[in-house]
Amino acid sequence: MFEGTLVSKVKCFNCKKASVTQEIFQDLALPIPGRKEMSKFAEKGEQQKEQGVRTNGIGKKVYNAISFVIDLTKDSLVDPHTSLDDCLNAYFDSYELKGDNRYFCSNCNSFQTSGEEE
């Protein structure tokens, strides 16, 4: 049997107070991301990889050239395949609670725009 604990941290954008909740789960209903979400996750991954590349000289240029070719090939020749990692990235993606989906902040005693605390 598989079991875990989800920890959710929501921060009120008005008073900056964070709320932390924990929930035990035995299964997760993972969303299957579309092409737009997949592109967003790929972009985040590329930014993280790029931060690890030295910015001095030829290494950066080679990295950029290889990344360009890979992206061009991936977008024009191959349909994206959704992996378990892609589904988990979509499930745990950052969010913002606003409009009709605002969070009730106990500190402000009202519904407030809020989001995931980093």
C-alpha positions, 0 to 999 in steps of 0.5 A: 500500500502506498501512502503519503502526506501532502503539505500545502502552504498558502500565503495571503497576499494582503497580510502575508500570513502563511497557512500550512495544512497537511493531508494524508493520501493513498492515491493522487488524481494526476492531471494530464497536461496539455501542450501549453503546460508541457511547454511551461514545464520544459521552459522551467527545466531549461532555465534551471539547466541554464543557471548551471552553465557557465556564462564565460565564452564558448560553453554558453554558446555551445549550450544555446546552439544545442538547446536550439536544435533540440527544441526545433527538432522536438517541436517539428518532428515529434509529438510530445509524450506525456510522462509520469514526471510531466503529470506530477509537475502539473499536479504540483505546479504553482497556483494563485487563488483569486476571483471566485476562488479566493482563500479565506484568511483567518488573520484578515477575516475575509476572502483574499487573493493568495498563492502557494508559498515558495 
